[in-house]
């Protein structure tokens, strides 16, 4: 066990320590016109928040959380002065609610919701912590986190300023044990347990008590201070409001079972009212020490079959410069061109077919389904693209499971193009995560679920003005499991120079992007309308006022020349077919094969 909670005996597996339940969902359920977010009620509906705290205290909890989960500038859509006022009022309300009791106050801090990896979250958390420290807070709970970013620095900062502080960290995981960002709950807990400035860790929100109980049973809880604060169950949406229909009796029974696993800290999250906590407290009174046995069960290792060989990686390992060609799946049910082209490309010796996933955010036949068809009918290696747009973690896992069963073991992860502006009122793009997060998720599944691991590819923009930024982003992707990059088309000297730098700095396989330009109009469109591609001005001028036949020959010549120039810096080539021009691509393949044979 680590540090004891100030004002309360040392936490032990002999008697669970009980927190309150949900503030946000309970507040919304009892108010006719609830404020949103509910943290604003600290300023404008003080008595309701005070009474909710008192209801939980009367229910028998030993600690309450301040009504500050979303007290940050982004969630409140305000400046830091408003955030400070919300926190100050929340803490004062909690102090008043606990007056004359032994109930403890925990400063509640939720994740700051940002999508930008470069956002200065550390400063944001420090500002929040400073307000609590000034108010005299000694206990902190960081709840519903999806990753462990900054938790080491934050906990160290708190302990430096308040050495007696008690710090509890909780992650929100699905019944499968992953956060919404695809992080493994098991790995997160393992990381947190190694941080001496964090006293306890566990899980809250996302899952109900039954699934959280099943998940905790797979952990070794011996000599660890673990917490569990599940939702009351699964939510139901009625008239745009969220309701939880599970009963307090069921919740309490499951919490008793969780306590029997040696979980030392219990409480509730979304949907848990004071009645849920009261029922839980009553159920735990009959719990004897002899019933509590720290769970030392280790999750059963999945018996895997021998992993399928990855022909693509074997070819590269044997020194071959592979050739992959991208085909766009059809926009309708006519797949003749797609299948005929794939068959022709295989006959020409192409090593893989990459399949775009609804490029430029327009619906096409699913890339994963087309990959399965290619593998079954043509026995060619497919690399389906998998975008983060319009799929959550569950939908992504479902596709990956299907691909794995079909023996497909290469995938290209990309964030995906946004929905065009004119369509946004009718079609909503959904981005729950990015390509680095998706790669990490697949890497975790490689270790725990898939019978044969996926080889994870990513995109590398060598046309970026700030190549150093791109390389740093690429290194982050590599840390998350990406082992091969397919570059954007290389059509300028700057792109070649950037490719050289990428080869020097990235210990990873690289396929150089080749895009044949078929006309002057095509060149101008790509340069001005397609993000991430830059066509050199001298190349564009070569296409001015020439015939279609001349443009086709020029496309082959330029592409072949680019392939020659990048040969020393790549492990193969990634050819993007323009406008179904398989005739042009076929000539380029012949030329690249000749280059490979003569080097």
C-alpha positions as a Python dict, from the first residue, in 0.01 Angstrom:
ca = {
    (1, 'X'): (0, 0, 0),
    (2, 'X'): (109, 357, -62),
    (3, 'X'): (24, 679, 121),
    (4, 'X'): (-277, 689, 355),
    (5, 'X'): (-564, 926, 292),
    (6, 'X'): (-532, 1228, 521),
    (7, 'X'): (-792, 1213, 796),
    (8, 'X'): (-880, 851, 733),
    (9, 'X'): (-716, 526, 845),
    (10, 'X'): (-492, 349, 601),
    (11, 'X'): (-689, 196, 312),
    (12, 'X'): (-671, -181, 319),
    (13, 'X'): (-844, -478, 164),
    (14, 'X'): (-1009, -543, 504),
    (15, 'X'): (-1274, -278, 452),
    (16, 'X'): (-1356, -91, 125),
    (17, 'X'): (-1348, 288, 125),
    (18, 'X'): (-1668, 431, -29),
    (19, 'X'): (-1697, 734, -256),
    (20, 'X'): (-2014, 908, -369),
    (21, 'X'): (-2188, 848, -703),
    (22, 'X'): (-2258, 1059, -1009),
    (23, 'X'): (-2300, 1433, -984),
    (24, 'X'): (-2369, 1517, -1350),
    (25, 'X'): (-2640, 1263, -1436),
    (26, 'X'): (-2810, 1295, -1097),
    (27, 'X'): (-2815, 1674, -1118),
    (28, 'X'): (-2965, 1655, -1468),
    (29, 'X'): (-3232, 1409, -1354),
    (30, 'X'): (-3364, 1620, -1066),
    (31, 'X'): (-3366, 1962, -1237),
    (32, 'X'): (-3628, 2084, -1478),
    (33, 'X'): (-3377, 2309, -1657),
    (34, 'X'): (-3033, 2178, -1565),
    (35, 'X'): (-2730, 2390, -1647),
    (36, 'X'): (-2478, 2241, -1886),
    (37, 'X'): (-2214, 2165, -1798),
    (38, 'X'): (-2329, 2103, -1444),
    (39, 'X'): (-2015, 2270, -1303),
    (40, 'X'): (-2181, 2604, -1380),
    (41, 'X'): (-2438, 2519, -1113),
    (42, 'X'): (-2165, 2596, -857),
    (43, 'X'): (-2220, 2959, -953),
    (44, 'X'): (-2589, 2971, -1038),
    (45, 'X'): (-2758, 2683, -856),
    (46, 'X'): (-2548, 2646, -543),
    (47, 'X'): (-2811, 2495, -315),
    (48, 'X'): (-2884, 2207, -552),
    (49, 'X'): (-2518, 2104, -559),
    (50, 'X'): (-2494, 2140, -181),
    (51, 'X'): (-2801, 1921, -131),
    (52, 'X'): (-2668, 1654, -370),
    (53, 'X'): (-2345, 1633, -170),
    (54, 'X'): (-2547, 1598, 150),
    (55, 'X'): (-2763, 1325, 0),
    (56, 'X'): (-2454, 1120, -81),
    (57, 'X'): (-2312, 1182, 265),
    (58, 'X'): (-2638, 1070, 423),
    (59, 'X'): (-2621, 761, 204),
    (60, 'X'): (-2304, 661, 385),
    (61, 'X'): (-2016, 755, 157),
    (62, 'X'): (-1679, 838, 314),
    (63, 'X'): (-1562, 1079, 43),
    (64, 'X'): (-1725, 1320, -198),
    (65, 'X'): (-1585, 1461, -520),
    (66, 'X'): (-1601, 1833, -589),
    (67, 'X'): (-1831, 1932, -874),
    (68, 'X'): (-1536, 2020, -1097),
    (69, 'X'): (-1492, 1731, -1340),
    (70, 'X'): (-1526, 1963, -1643),
    (71, 'X'): (-1385, 2274, -1476),
    (72, 'X'): (-1141, 2370, -1750),
    (73, 'X'): (-1133, 2643, -2013),
    (74, 'X'): (-1233, 2419, -2303),
    (75, 'X'): (-1528, 2242, -2142),
    (76, 'X'): (-1662, 2561, -1986),
    (77, 'X'): (-1583, 2763, -2301),
    (78, 'X'): (-1446, 3037, -2082),
    (79, 'X'): (-1128, 3199, -1956),
    (80, 'X'): (-925, 3087, -1659),
    (81, 'X'): (-1089, 3342, -1429),
    (82, 'X'): (-1426, 3173, -1470),
    (83, 'X'): (-1265, 2831, -1421),
    (84, 'X'): (-1107, 2953, -1097),
    (85, 'X'): (-1439, 3087, -974),
    (86, 'X'): (-1615, 2757, -1054),
    (87, 'X'): (-1348, 2560, -866),
    (88, 'X'): (-1348, 2793, -567),
    (89, 'X'): (-1724, 2777, -531),
    (90, 'X'): (-1724, 2399, -577),
    (91, 'X'): (-1468, 2352, -303),
    (92, 'X'): (-1650, 2587, -67),
    (93, 'X'): (-1975, 2399, -127),
    (94, 'X'): (-1803, 2068, -53),
    (95, 'X'): (-1651, 2210, 267),
    (96, 'X'): (-1994, 2324, 381),
    (97, 'X'): (-2150, 1987, 296),
    (98, 'X'): (-1892, 1792, 496),
    (99, 'X'): (-1888, 2025, 798),
    (100, 'X'): (-1932, 1825, 1120),
    (101, 'X'): (-1862, 1492, 948),
    (102, 'X'): (-1554, 1280, 883),
    (103, 'X'): (-1630, 1269, 511),
    (104, 'X'): (-1331, 1364, 296),
    (105, 'X'): (-1321, 1600, 1),
    (106, 'X'): (-1147, 1498, -320),
    (107, 'X'): (-1059, 1762, -577),
    (108, 'X'): (-1210, 1618, -895),
    (109, 'X'): (-1018, 1676, -1219),
    (110, 'X'): (-1129, 1532, -1552),
    (111, 'X'): (-938, 1517, -1880),
    (112, 'X'): (-909, 1840, -2077),
    (113, 'X'): (-1079, 1757, -2409),
    (114, 'X'): (-847, 1848, -2697),
    (115, 'X'): (-775, 1683, -3031),
    (116, 'X'): (-449, 1868, -3096),
    (117, 'X'): (-142, 1667, -2995),
    (118, 'X'): (54, 1990, -2960),
    (119, 'X'): (-182, 2151, -2706),
    (120, 'X'): (-15, 2258, -2382),
    (121, 'X'): (-221, 2037, -2153),
    (122, 'X'): (38, 2037, -1877),
    (123, 'X'): (-9, 2411, -1822),
    (124, 'X'): (-386, 2365, -1823),
    (125, 'X'): (-375, 2095, -1555),
    (126, 'X'): (-125, 2290, -1346),
    (127, 'X'): (-353, 2595, -1342),
    (128, 'X'): (-639, 2379, -1214),
    (129, 'X'): (-422, 2207, -952),
    (130, 'X'): (-288, 2543, -831),
    (131, 'X'): (-639, 2665, -756),
    (132, 'X'): (-714, 2354, -550),
    (133, 'X'): (-382, 2374, -364),
    (134, 'X'): (-450, 2738, -278),
    (135, 'X'): (-787, 2633, -134),
    (136, 'X'): (-615, 2375, 86),
    (137, 'X'): (-705, 2058, -104),
    (138, 'X'): (-515, 1752, 15),
    (139, 'X'): (-688, 1476, -180),
    (140, 'X'): (-711, 1455, -560),
    (141, 'X'): (-894, 1228, -802),
    (142, 'X'): (-817, 1230, -1175),
    (143, 'X'): (-1106, 1038, -1329),
    (144, 'X'): (-1229, 915, -1667),
    (145, 'X'): (-889, 951, -1833),
    (146, 'X'): (-820, 771, -2162),
    (147, 'X'): (-441, 784, -2144),
    (148, 'X'): (-169, 853, -1889),
    (149, 'X'): (-25, 1163, -2055),
    (150, 'X'): (105, 1416, -1798),
    (151, 'X'): (-12, 1216, -1495),
    (152, 'X'): (348, 1161, -1382),
    (153, 'X'): (428, 1533, -1400),
    (154, 'X'): (99, 1635, -1240),
    (155, 'X'): (134, 1396, -946),
    (156, 'X'): (495, 1500, -886),
    (157, 'X'): (392, 1865, -891),
    (158, 'X'): (115, 1805, -638),
    (159, 'X'): (343, 1612, -401),
    (160, 'X'): (612, 1880, -423),
    (161, 'X'): (360, 2141, -310),
    (162, 'X'): (160, 1916, -75),
    (163, 'X'): (373, 1618, 37),
    (164, 'X'): (82, 1462, 228),
    (165, 'X'): (-152, 1467, -70),
    (166, 'X'): (-337, 1150, -167),
    (167, 'X'): (-374, 1101, -543),
    (168, 'X'): (-617, 859, -710),
    (169, 'X'): (-619, 806, -1088),
    (170, 'X'): (-900, 631, -1277),
    (171, 'X'): (-931, 532, -1641),
    (172, 'X'): (-1252, 479, -1838),
    (173, 'X'): (-1241, 144, -2018),
    (174, 'X'): (-1489, -49, -2227),
    (175, 'X'): (-1596, -401, -2128),
    (176, 'X'): (-1310, -520, -2349),
    (177, 'X'): (-1058, -323, -2147),
    (178, 'X'): (-973, -39, -2384),
    (179, 'X'): (-1019, 336, -2349),
    (180, 'X'): (-1189, 543, -2615),
    (181, 'X'): (-841, 622, -2749),
    (182, 'X'): (-764, 253, -2790),
    (183, 'X'): (-528, 233, -2491),
    (184, 'X'): (-514, -91, -2296),
    (185, 'X'): (-650, -48, -1944),
    (186, 'X'): (-412, -318, -1823),
    (187, 'X'): (-106, -136, -1958),
    (188, 'X'): (-224, 196, -1819),
    (189, 'X'): (-264, 48, -1471),
    (190, 'X'): (76, -120, -1496),
    (191, 'X'): (231, 217, -1585),
    (192, 'X'): (54, 403, -1305),
    (193, 'X'): (154, 146, -1044),
    (194, 'X'): (516, 230, -1121),
    (195, 'X'): (469, 598, -1031),
    (196, 'X'): (550, 652, -661),
    (197, 'X'): (364, 984, -646),
    (198, 'X'): (29, 820, -733),
    (199, 'X'): (-129, 636, -440),
    (200, 'X'): (-411, 442, -602),
    (201, 'X'): (-554, 371, -946),
    (202, 'X'): (-846, 197, -1107),
    (203, 'X'): (-1144, 240, -1337),
    (204, 'X'): (-1458, 449, -1361),
    (205, 'X'): (-1734, 530, -1611),
    (206, 'X'): (-1781, 369, -1957),
    (207, 'X'): (-1856, 18, -1820),
    (208, 'X'): (-2130, -102, -1586),
    (209, 'X'): (-2056, -304, -1270),
    (210, 'X'): (-2094, -649, -1428),
    (211, 'X'): (-1839, -594, -1703),
    (212, 'X'): (-1601, -408, -1475),
    (213, 'X'): (-1619, -700, -1231),
    (214, 'X'): (-1533, -944, -1511),
    (215, 'X'): (-1241, -725, -1619),
    (216, 'X'): (-1103, -680, -1268),
    (217, 'X'): (-1109, -1057, -1219),
    (218, 'X'): (-835, -1081, -1479),
    (219, 'X'): (-602, -858, -1271),
    (220, 'X'): (-360, -940, -996),
    (221, 'X'): (-487, -707, -719),
    (222, 'X'): (-262, -844, -446),
    (223, 'X'): (-88, -564, -249),
    (224, 'X'): (-235, -299, -479),
    (225, 'X'): (-478, -19, -399),
    (226, 'X'): (-733, -53, -679),
    (227, 'X'): (-1053, 147, -725),
    (228, 'X'): (-1374, 77, -914),
    (229, 'X'): (-1648, 332, -980),
    (230, 'X'): (-1862, 193, -1263),
    (231, 'X'): (-2169, 337, -1427),
    (232, 'X'): (-2497, 200, -1299),
    (233, 'X'): (-2521, 5, -1624),
    (234, 'X'): (-2575, 81, -1992),
    (235, 'X'): (-2750, 408, -2083),
    (236, 'X'): (-3074, 461, -2273),
    (237, 'X'): (-3140, 778, -2477),
    (238, 'X'): (-3495, 915, -2450),
    (239, 'X'): (-3581, 1254, -2603),
    (240, 'X'): (-3210, 1340, -2624),
    (241, 'X'): (-3158, 1277, -2254),
    (242, 'X'): (-2955, 993, -2104),
    (243, 'X'): (-3114, 755, -1855),
    (244, 'X'): (-2975, 453, -1669),
    (245, 'X'): (-3239, 189, -1596),
    (246, 'X'): (-3042, -57, -1382),
    (247, 'X'): (-3161, -109, -1025),
    (248, 'X'): (-2976, -13, -711),
    (249, 'X'): (-3007, -369, -580),
    (250, 'X'): (-2832, -511, -885),
    (251, 'X'): (-2560, -247, -868),
    (252, 'X'): (-2496, -311, -497),
    (253, 'X'): (-2474, -688, -550),
    (254, 'X'): (-2212, -643, -821),
    (255, 'X'): (-2017, -396, -607),
    (256, 'X'): (-2008, -653, -328),
    (257, 'X'): (-1851, -900, -569),
    (258, 'X'): (-1599, -638, -679),
    (259, 'X'): (-1508, -579, -313),
    (260, 'X'): (-1451, -951, -272),
    (261, 'X'): (-1180, -927, -539),
    (262, 'X'): (-973, -710, -309),
    (263, 'X'): (-1073, -375, -464),
    (264, 'X'): (-1011, -122, -187),
    (265, 'X'): (-1195, 187, -317),
    (266, 'X'): (-1553, 176, -442),
    (267, 'X'): (-1797, 433, -576),
    (268, 'X'): (-2028, 509, -864),
    (269, 'X'): (-2026, 701, -1189),
    (270, 'X'): (-2296, 788, -1444),
    (271, 'X'): (-2646, 685, -1338),
    (272, 'X'): (-2558, 610, -975),
    (273, 'X'): (-2777, 812, -739),
    (274, 'X'): (-2757, 845, -359),
    (275, 'X'): (-2987, 542, -338),
    (276, 'X'): (-2730, 334, -527),
    (277, 'X'): (-2458, 432, -280),
    (278, 'X'): (-2688, 372, 18),
    (279, 'X'): (-2770, 23, -108),
    (280, 'X'): (-2400, -45, -172),
    (281, 'X'): (-2300, 68, 177),
    (282, 'X'): (-2568, -154, 329),
    (283, 'X'): (-2455, -453, 124),
    (284, 'X'): (-2093, -410, 225),
    (285, 'X'): (-2172, -406, 597),
    (286, 'X'): (-2204, -782, 597),
    (287, 'X'): (-1874, -830, 420),
    (288, 'X'): (-1626, -1020, 636),
    (289, 'X'): (-1251, -1006, 603),
    (290, 'X'): (-1243, -1375, 522),
    (291, 'X'): (-1446, -1312, 208),
    (292, 'X'): (-1196, -1062, 69),
    (293, 'X'): (-911, -1227, -111),
    (294, 'X'): (-685, -1018, -331),
    (295, 'X'): (-735, -1150, -679),
    (296, 'X'): (-412, -1309, -799),
    (297, 'X'): (-566, -1462, -1109),
    (298, 'X'): (-378, -1378, -1426),
    (299, 'X'): (-567, -1347, -1749),
    (300, 'X'): (-559, -1674, -1940),
    (301, 'X'): (-322, -1662, -2233),
    (302, 'X'): (-502, -1704, -2562),
    (303, 'X'): (-374, -2013, -2738),
    (304, 'X'): (-269, -1890, -3079),
    (305, 'X'): (-214, -2087, -3391),
    (306, 'X'): (114, -2048, -3576),
    (307, 'X'): (109, -1693, -3719),
    (308, 'X'): (48, -1670, -4092),
    (309, 'X'): (358, -1578, -4289),
    (310, 'X'): (368, -1222, -4420),
    (311, 'X'): (479, -1253, -4782),
    (312, 'X'): (525, -879, -4818),
    (313, 'X'): (770, -856, -4529),
    (314, 'X'): (950, -1168, -4643),
    (315, 'X'): (1012, -1016, -4986),
    (316, 'X'): (1148, -695, -4835),
    (317, 'X'): (1366, -890, -4591),
    (318, 'X'): (1509, -1082, -4887),
    (319, 'X'): (1615, -755, -5049),
    (320, 'X'): (1339, -710, -5305),
    (321, 'X'): (1213, -362, -5386),
    (322, 'X'): (843, -439, -5376),
    (323, 'X'): (578, -273, -5590),
    (324, 'X'): (234, -186, -5450),
    (325, 'X'): (-40, -30, -5660),
    (326, 'X'): (-336, 160, -5521),
    (327, 'X'): (-681, 90, -5662),
    (328, 'X'): (-988, 287, -5566),
    (329, 'X'): (-1287, 60, -5497),
    (330, 'X'): (-1594, 127, -5713),
    (331, 'X'): (-1861, 380, -5624),
    (332, 'X'): (-2132, 125, -5712),
    (333, 'X'): (-2167, -253, -5747),
    (334, 'X'): (-1979, -273, -6078),
    (335, 'X'): (-1646, -426, -5975),
    (336, 'X'): (-1529, -556, -6315),
    (337, 'X'): (-1261, -292, -6368),
    (338, 'X'): (-1132, -330, -6014),
    (339, 'X'): (-1101, -708, -6032),
    (340, 'X'): (-971, -715, -6389),
    (341, 'X'): (-708, -454, -6302),
    (342, 'X'): (-600, -640, -5991),
    (343, 'X'): (-566, -963, -6190),
    (344, 'X'): (-359, -788, -6457),
    (345, 'X'): (-136, -626, -6197),
    (346, 'X'): (-69, -961, -6031),
    (347, 'X'): (27, -1109, -6367),
    (348, 'X'): (277, -824, -6409),
    (349, 'X'): (442, -917, -6081),
    (350, 'X'): (294, -652, -5852),
    (351, 'X'): (346, -753, -5490),
    (352, 'X'): (45, -586, -5327),
    (353, 'X'): (-275, -398, -5401),
    (354, 'X'): (-360, -114, -5166),
    (355, 'X'): (-727, -27, -5144),
    (356, 'X'): (-837, 325, -5054),
    (357, 'X'): (-1103, 371, -4784),
    (358, 'X'): (-1361, 611, -4927),
    (359, 'X'): (-1105, 866, -5058),
    (360, 'X'): (-1201, 1235, -5033),
    (361, 'X'): (-1478, 1123, -4795),
    (362, 'X'): (-1705, 988, -5071),
    (363, 'X'): (-1874, 654, -5015),
    (364, 'X'): (-1727, 362, -5205),
    (365, 'X'): (-1730, -15, -5161),
    (366, 'X'): (-1570, -97, -4827),
    (367, 'X'): (-1193, -142, -4857),
    (368, 'X'): (-1185, -432, -4611),
    (369, 'X'): (-1451, -627, -4802),
    (370, 'X'): (-1266, -570, -5129),
    (371, 'X'): (-944, -686, -4965),
    (372, 'X'): (-1109, -1011, -4862),
    (373, 'X'): (-1238, -1064, -5216),
    (374, 'X'): (-893, -1006, -5367),
    (375, 'X'): (-730, -1245, -5122),
    (376, 'X'): (-982, -1522, -5179),
    (377, 'X'): (-1026, -1497, -5555),
    (378, 'X'): (-686, -1377, -5678),
    (379, 'X'): (-454, -1476, -5393),
    (380, 'X'): (-277, -1142, -5408),
    (381, 'X'): (-160, -950, -5101),
    (382, 'X'): (-406, -668, -5025),
    (383, 'X'): (-334, -369, -4802),
    (384, 'X'): (-671, -217, -4714),
    (385, 'X'): (-664, 142, -4597),
    (386, 'X'): (-842, 198, -4268),
    (387, 'X'): (-945, 553, -4185),
    (388, 'X'): (-1041, 688, -3846),
    (389, 'X'): (-1327, 883, -3998),
    (390, 'X'): (-1679, 753, -3931),
    (391, 'X'): (-1577, 452, -3719),
    (392, 'X'): (-1543, 420, -3346),
    (393, 'X'): (-1317, 170, -3174),
    (394, 'X'): (-1583, -106, -3173),
    (395, 'X'): (-1653, -79, -3546),
    (396, 'X'): (-1281, -77, -3620),
    (397, 'X'): (-1220, -388, -3412),
    (398, 'X'): (-1504, -568, -3587),
    (399, 'X'): (-1343, -504, -3925),
    (400, 'X'): (-999, -605, -3802),
    (401, 'X'): (-1134, -933, -3665),
    (402, 'X'): (-1289, -1011, -4002),
    (403, 'X'): (-969, -927, -4187),
    (404, 'X'): (-767, -1141, -3950),
    (405, 'X'): (-997, -1439, -4000),
    (406, 'X'): (-958, -1397, -4377),
    (407, 'X'): (-579, -1414, -4344),
    (408, 'X'): (-516, -1051, -4430),
    (409, 'X'): (-224, -926, -4223),
    (410, 'X'): (-130, -587, -4369),
    (411, 'X'): (-325, -267, -4311),
    (412, 'X'): (-261, 103, -4380),
    (413, 'X'): (-397, 332, -4108),
    (414, 'X'): (-477, 694, -4195),
    (415, 'X'): (-682, 959, -4023),
    (416, 'X'): (-896, 1016, -4334),
    (417, 'X'): (-1022, 1312, -4532),
    (418, 'X'): (-1283, 1538, -4374),
    (419, 'X'): (-1634, 1561, -4516),
    (420, 'X'): (-1648, 1833, -4786),
    (421, 'X'): (-1789, 2158, -4647),
    (422, 'X'): (-2098, 2167, -4868),
    (423, 'X'): (-2211, 1828, -4737),
    (424, 'X'): (-2160, 1891, -4366),
    (425, 'X'): (-2520, 1989, -4297),
    (426, 'X'): (-2634, 1654, -4433),
    (427, 'X'): (-2337, 1424, -4366),
    (428, 'X'): (-2141, 1438, -4043),
    (429, 'X'): (-1782, 1321, -4030),
    (430, 'X'): (-1689, 1140, -3708),
    (431, 'X'): (-1329, 1134, -3587),
    (432, 'X'): (-1303, 952, -3253),
    (433, 'X'): (-927, 901, -3280),
    (434, 'X'): (-631, 954, -3513),
    (435, 'X'): (-394, 724, -3702),
    (436, 'X'): (-134, 705, -3421),
    (437, 'X'): (-404, 601, -3172),
    (438, 'X'): (-545, 347, -3417),
    (439, 'X'): (-198, 200, -3471),
    (440, 'X'): (-152, 165, -3096),
    (441, 'X'): (-490, -4, -3067),
    (442, 'X'): (-405, -256, -3337),
    (443, 'X'): (-68, -320, -3169),
    (444, 'X'): (-245, -401, -2843),
    (445, 'X'): (-483, -635, -3024),
    (446, 'X'): (-184, -800, -3194),
    (447, 'X'): (-63, -899, -2847),
    (448, 'X'): (-393, -1006, -2699),
    (449, 'X'): (-648, -1106, -2963),
    (450, 'X'): (-532, -1173, -3317),
    (451, 'X'): (-420, -1521, -3414),
    (452, 'X'): (-174, -1365, -3658),
    (453, 'X'): (-47, -1010, -3603),
    (454, 'X'): (-111, -723, -3841),
    (455, 'X'): (177, -545, -4010),
    (456, 'X'): (79, -180, -3962),
    (457, 'X'): (158, 75, -4231),
    (458, 'X'): (118, 452, -4211),
    (459, 'X'): (133, 758, -4435),
    (460, 'X'): (432, 993, -4457),
    (461, 'X'): (401, 1336, -4615),
    (462, 'X'): (736, 1415, -4774),
    (463, 'X'): (582, 1722, -4939),
    (464, 'X'): (538, 1902, -4608),
    (465, 'X'): (701, 2243, -4575),
    (466, 'X'): (809, 2157, -4223),
    (467, 'X'): (956, 1811, -4271),
    (468, 'X'): (1097, 1807, -3917),
    (469, 'X'): (746, 1828, -3777),
    (470, 'X'): (638, 1544, -4006),
    (471, 'X'): (929, 1329, -3895),
    (472, 'X'): (846, 1387, -3530),
    (473, 'X'): (488, 1283, -3603),
    (474, 'X'): (619, 977, -3786),
    (475, 'X'): (831, 880, -3486),
    (476, 'X'): (523, 900, -3267),
    (477, 'X'): (343, 668, -3509),
    (478, 'X'): (638, 429, -3492),
    (479, 'X'): (618, 427, -3113),
    (480, 'X'): (257, 319, -3156),
    (481, 'X'): (339, 24, -3380),
    (482, 'X'): (379, 146, -3739),
    (483, 'X'): (668, -30, -3912),
    (484, 'X'): (630, 85, -4274),
    (485, 'X'): (542, 419, -4433),
    (486, 'X'): (388, 483, -4772),
    (487, 'X'): (483, 834, -4880),
    (488, 'X'): (273, 1091, -5054),
    (489, 'X'): (357, 1117, -5428),
    (490, 'X'): (707, 1246, -5496),
    (491, 'X'): (696, 1506, -5772),
    (492, 'X'): (957, 1765, -5674),
    (493, 'X'): (1321, 1796, -5575),
    (494, 'X'): (1211, 1907, -5228),
    (495, 'X'): (1014, 1587, -5185),
    (496, 'X'): (1320, 1382, -5280),
    (497, 'X'): (1535, 1576, -5031),
    (498, 'X'): (1274, 1520, -4761),
    (499, 'X'): (1265, 1150, -4845),
    (500, 'X'): (1644, 1133, -4800),
    (501, 'X'): (1609, 1292, -4457),
    (502, 'X'): (1331, 1050, -4364),
    (503, 'X'): (1551, 757, -4461),
    (504, 'X'): (1832, 892, -4241),
    (505, 'X'): (1615, 957, -3935),
    (506, 'X'): (1351, 685, -3942),
    (507, 'X'): (1443, 324, -3872),
    (508, 'X'): (1150, 194, -4069),
    (509, 'X'): (1059, 56, -4411),
    (510, 'X'): (951, 315, -4671),
    (511, 'X'): (760, 280, -4998),
    (512, 'X'): (807, 582, -5225),
    (513, 'X'): (489, 728, -5369),
    (514, 'X'): (458, 747, -5748),
    (515, 'X'): (164, 934, -5907),
    (516, 'X'): (156, 966, -6287),
    (517, 'X'): (32, 1308, -6401),
    (518, 'X'): (-191, 1263, -6707),
    (519, 'X'): (-252, 1623, -6822),
    (520, 'X'): (-185, 1990, -6756),
    (521, 'X'): (-531, 2024, -6601),
    (522, 'X'): (-464, 1722, -6382),
    (523, 'X'): (-133, 1871, -6262),
    (524, 'X'): (-294, 2207, -6174),
    (525, 'X'): (-581, 2037, -5993),
    (526, 'X'): (-350, 1819, -5783),
    (527, 'X'): (-130, 2114, -5691),
    (528, 'X'): (-420, 2331, -5582),
    (529, 'X'): (-691, 2095, -5460),
    (530, 'X'): (-527, 1785, -5314),
    (531, 'X'): (-378, 1826, -4970),
    (532, 'X'): (-31, 1681, -4912),
    (533, 'X'): (79, 1668, -5278),
    (534, 'X'): (311, 1919, -5444),
    (535, 'X'): (390, 1908, -5816),
    (536, 'X'): (701, 2103, -5917),
    (537, 'X'): (628, 2399, -6145),
    (538, 'X'): (873, 2278, -6409),
    (539, 'X'): (685, 1948, -6427),
    (540, 'X'): (354, 2127, -6464),
    (541, 'X'): (490, 2335, -6752),
    (542, 'X'): (598, 2022, -6939),
    (543, 'X'): (229, 1931, -6979),
    (544, 'X'): (116, 2265, -7117),
    (545, 'X'): (-33, 2241, -7468),
    (546, 'X'): (54, 1876, -7539),
    (547, 'X'): (-174, 1598, -7666),
    (548, 'X'): (-323, 1318, -7459),
    (549, 'X'): (-83, 1069, -7615),
    (550, 'X'): (217, 1291, -7543),
    (551, 'X'): (96, 1345, -7188),
    (552, 'X'): (70, 968, -7135),
    (553, 'X'): (430, 914, -7250),
    (554, 'X'): (544, 1204, -7033),
    (555, 'X'): (366, 1055, -6732),
    (556, 'X'): (553, 728, -6777),
    (557, 'X'): (888, 902, -6829),
    (558, 'X'): (858, 1132, -6528),
    (559, 'X'): (737, 850, -6302),
    (560, 'X'): (1022, 626, -6415),
    (561, 'X'): (1275, 903, -6356),
    (562, 'X'): (1137, 962, -6006),
    (563, 'X'): (1159, 590, -5934),
    (564, 'X'): (1526, 593, -6038),
    (565, 'X'): (1606, 895, -5822),
    (566, 'X'): (1445, 758, -5506),
    (567, 'X'): (1573, 403, -5551),
    (568, 'X'): (1849, 430, -5286),
    (569, 'X'): (1609, 562, -5022),
    (570, 'X'): (1313, 325, -5043),
    (571, 'X'): (1222, -39, -4983),
    (572, 'X'): (980, -35, -5270),
    (573, 'X'): (728, 171, -5463),
    (574, 'X'): (369, 275, -5405),
    (575, 'X'): (202, 360, -5736),
    (576, 'X'): (-129, 546, -5733),
    (577, 'X'): (-341, 478, -6041),
    (578, 'X'): (-495, 794, -6196),
    (579, 'X'): (-836, 784, -6363),
    (580, 'X'): (-829, 405, -6419),
    (581, 'X'): (-523, 447, -6644),
    (582, 'X'): (-389, 97, -6600),
    (583, 'X'): (-210, 132, -6935),
    (584, 'X'): (18, 400, -6789),
    (585, 'X'): (68, 213, -6463),
    (586, 'X'): (158, -106, -6650),
    (587, 'X'): (436, 70, -6841),
    (588, 'X'): (571, 221, -6520),
    (589, 'X'): (572, -121, -6353),
    (590, 'X'): (771, -264, -6645),
    (591, 'X'): (1024, 19, -6617),
    (592, 'X'): (1057, -10, -6238),
    (593, 'X'): (1107, -385, -6269),
    (594, 'X'): (1389, -313, -6513),
    (595, 'X'): (1543, -64, -6268),
    (596, 'X'): (1528, -322, -5989),
    (597, 'X'): (1692, -585, -6208),
    (598, 'X'): (1981, -362, -6313),
    (599, 'X'): (2072, -215, -5975),
}
